[in-house]
Amino acid sequence: MRPDLAEIRELLVADRERTADVVASLGRSFTTIVEATRDTATDDEHDPEGSTIAFERSQTSALLAAATEHLADVDAALARIETGGYGRCERCGAPIPRERLLARPAARTCVACASRGRR
């Protein structure tokens, strides 16, 4: 590993730990919500609590999906560090500026390509 990537690798490892904890917590929350509604005949449309439960389930599901995707991005960045491909834009191949990598260590694209797309 290049010595200049040590700081970024540390950021990624810390981010991975935090994100894994978030994924685990959201997974437990989602399971709790689903289990709590399993034994009741909740009608989301007519039960005053139904819409709240449906919203909580939907929100937790969306947060879990986002955290899981971020965890995969962090893992991919760590793998790129190990294989030597870290710090290059996946779209155009240009180097990703160090400032961007420090701000967003899991970045897969340079600023120009990121402004044209999602990542």
Phi, psi and omega in degrees: 000139178294138181300329182288350179264356182302315181296317180293321178299318178299318177299317180294318180297317178295318178298320180298316179299312180299314184292321177299321177296318179296316179300315180297315180296314179294324176298317178295318180298316180298316179299318179298316179298313181296315180295324181293329181266348183297320185270004179246153178266065183282129176252101185306329185279324187251340180276127181302329179274343185300315181293326178294316179295318179297320178296314180300316179297315181294315180296315180297319178298317180294317178295320178296317179297317180295317180294321178295319178295318179296319178300318177296321178296318179295315178299320179295321178295317177298321178294321179294326176297315182294326183266355177090006181263003183288143174092007176245138179295131179288342181267308186252348179085357180289155176294142176272127182303142181304322180300320178294318181294325176291323180284325183219079187302334181270009182303137179249352182226157174288172182297317182299313181289326179295325180288341177266349184216200188277322188253000000 
